[in-house]
Amino acid sequence: MAEPEKLLTVTVVTPDGIIYSHRAQAVAMRAIDGERTILYDHLPLVTPLTIGEVRVVRGEDMQNRTDHIAVNGGYIEFSDNVATIIADSAERARNIDVKRAQSAKERAEKHIQEAKAKHNEREVLEADIALRRAINRLNVRSKYGK
């Protein structure tokens, strides 16, 4: 168990408000330049994130439980042992609706095919982003409860 003074605070914020806020031993995520893990007393940083999973290893009485959060890009800012993730959208694994995410995946796949048939590169790219977001949500949700 981590000593209370060796914990950091992790908060995930979207335009809808705070999605997640807990004390933790570590937070890991995929930045645009690769995988990052932040521990207590890490050097300050600000970096953009990709569509991916944020993993928070909880401290104190949580016996190192890991929380999984799907984020659709954004930024992480870390200083003074406070990690703040700002994203357009984010969902905790336990809150992801699998049917909704699967429907979004199928819609995105259909839009990709339609855009390719029209030779519309912009629409292909937009549909590809929607597909990656849906797949990310499904992948993160599959980790909940494990």
C-alpha positions in Angstrom: 0.0 0.0 0.0 1.3 3.4 -0.9 2.0 6.0 1.7 -0.6 8.7 1.6 2.0 11.4 1.0 3.3 9.5 -2.0 0.0 9.7 -4.0 -1.0 12.0 -6.8 -4.4 13.3 -7.8 -5.8 12.4 -11.2 -8.7 14.3 -12.6 -10.3 13.9 -16.1 -12.3 16.8 -17.3 -14.6 17.2 -20.4 -16.9 20.0 -21.5 -19.6 18.1 -19.5 -17.6 18.4 -16.3 -15.4 16.1 -14.2 -15.6 12.5 -15.3 -13.0 11.1 -12.9 -11.1 12.4 -9.8 -9.2 10.1 -7.4 -5.9 9.8 -5.6 -3.5 7.3 -7.3 -0.1 5.7 -7.2 0.3 6.1 -11.0 -1.4 7.2 -14.2 -0.5 5.8 -17.6 -1.7 7.0 -21.0 -0.7 7.2 -24.7 0.7 10.6 -25.7 1.2 11.4 -29.3 4.9 10.5 -28.9 4.3 7.2 -27.1 3.2 5.6 -23.9 3.7 7.7 -20.7 3.4 6.7 -17.0 3.4 9.4 -14.3 4.4 8.6 -10.7 4.6 10.8 -7.6 7.1 13.7 -8.0 7.3 13.3 -11.8 8.7 16.4 -13.6 6.0 18.8 -14.7 4.7 18.3 -18.2 2.0 19.2 -20.7 1.5 16.8 -23.6 -1.2 16.0 -26.1 -2.9 12.6 -26.0 -4.1 10.3 -28.7 -7.4 8.4 -28.8 -6.7 5.7 -26.2 -7.0 4.4 -22.7 -5.9 6.1 -19.5 -5.1 3.6 -16.7 -5.1 4.9 -13.1 -3.6 2.7 -10.4 -5.5 3.7 -7.3 -3.7 4.1 -4.0 -4.6 4.2 -0.4 -7.2 1.5 0.5 -7.9 0.4 -3.1 -5.2 -2.4 -3.1 -3.7 -1.2 -6.3 -7.0 -1.4 -8.3 -6.7 -0.1 -11.8 -9.4 2.2 -13.3 -9.7 2.3 -17.1 -10.9 5.4 -18.9 -11.5 5.9 -22.6 -10.3 9.3 -23.8 -10.7 10.7 -27.3 -7.5 12.7 -27.4 -6.9 15.8 -25.4 -4.1 16.9 -23.1 -2.5 16.0 -19.8 -1.0 18.6 -17.5 1.0 17.4 -14.6 2.6 19.5 -11.8 2.8 19.5 -8.0 1.5 15.9 -8.1 -1.7 16.8 -9.8 -2.5 15.2 -13.2 -5.3 16.9 -15.1 -6.5 15.4 -18.3 -8.6 17.7 -20.5 -10.5 15.9 -23.3 -13.4 16.5 -25.6 -14.9 13.3 -24.4 -14.0 10.6 -21.9 -15.8 7.7 -20.3 -15.0 5.4 -17.4 -15.0 1.8 -18.5 -17.9 0.9 -16.2 -20.1 3.6 -17.9 -19.5 2.6 -21.5 -22.6 1.3 -23.2 -21.4 -1.6 -25.3 -24.4 -1.6 -27.6 -24.0 2.1 -28.3 -20.3 1.7 -28.9 -20.8 -1.3 -31.2 -23.4 0.7 -33.2 -21.0 3.6 -33.5 -18.3 1.2 -34.8 -20.7 -0.2 -37.4 -21.8 3.2 -38.5 -18.2 4.4 -38.9 -17.3 1.3 -40.9 -20.2 2.0 -43.2 -19.3 5.6 -43.6 -15.7 4.7 -44.5 -16.9 2.4 -47.3 -19.3 5.1 -48.6 -16.6 7.8 -48.5 -14.1 5.6 -50.3 -16.7 4.9 -53.0 -17.2 8.7 -53.4 -13.4 9.2 -53.3 -13.9 11.7 -50.5 -10.7 11.7 -48.5 -11.9 14.1 -45.9 -14.9 12.0 -45.1 -12.8 8.9 -45.0 -10.5 10.5 -42.4 -13.5 11.7 -40.3 -15.1 8.2 -40.3 -11.7 6.7 -39.5 -11.5 8.9 -36.4 -15.0 7.9 -35.4 -14.1 4.2 -35.9 -11.0 4.5 -33.7 -13.0 6.2 -31.0 -15.6 3.4 -31.0 -13.0 0.7 -31.0 -11.2 2.4 -28.1 -14.5 2.5 -26.1 -15.1 -1.2 -26.8 -11.5 -2.1 -25.8 -11.6 -0.1 -22.6 -15.0 -1.5 -21.7 -13.8 -5.1 -22.2 -11.2 -4.5 -19.4 -13.8 -3.5 -16.8 -14.4 -6.2 -14.3 -11.2 -8.1 -15.0 
